[in-house]
Amino acid sequence: MTLGRHLLTHTTRGWVPVAGSLSAEAFIAMSTESRFTIGRTTNGYLIGIQGRGTLLESPGFYKLADDCLHNEDASVAIDLSACEYLDSTFLGSLVTLHRKHRHPGHVRVQIVASPHVRQNLLHVSHLEGLFDFITLPPQVVGNAIEVNVTVPDRRVLGQHIAESHRCLAELGGPEAVVFDRIAQHVSDELARE
């Protein structure tokens, strides 16, 4: 599976596909370092994202956060304060996580981000009104630890890319058609494999 046709970058014209196509190996080689941490809080967990959140880290991040939320009383705060960039797949996984664990009267997923960080990471996707935000992270009990978020096999990665973009398309907005096309294209490619 090539990845270039499934990557979007934001320009002055909105979200547009990255030109060309890259093998998974080439994309991994050019990816900048990302760092994920997790710490226990009094109400659940704090997951920190430093650097970039891309399609490579997205499935592992999603599984980590989703596993933390299996306890019905736990909440997860996702700290984007040190995050420089989120691609469309990672944004879709945040939306999926938010939707899956949103219950009336009980906030389970919060995003830690200043107004500036929200503007830089979420405004272009029109997601700033979707999430529950806090500006300061909850206090970690003890020390946070770094977690290794692994890249899944190609099939699982493709399914995750399709699902993340399908979720973004369901939100509507100016990029919905593009997100839907990506989800359909990846699903079609997986069906042919």
Summary of the structure (lengths in Angstrom):
residues: 193
radius of gyration: 16.1
end to end distance: 8.9
largest distance: 48.4
contacts: 618
relative contact order: 0.18
helix: 40%
strand: 24%
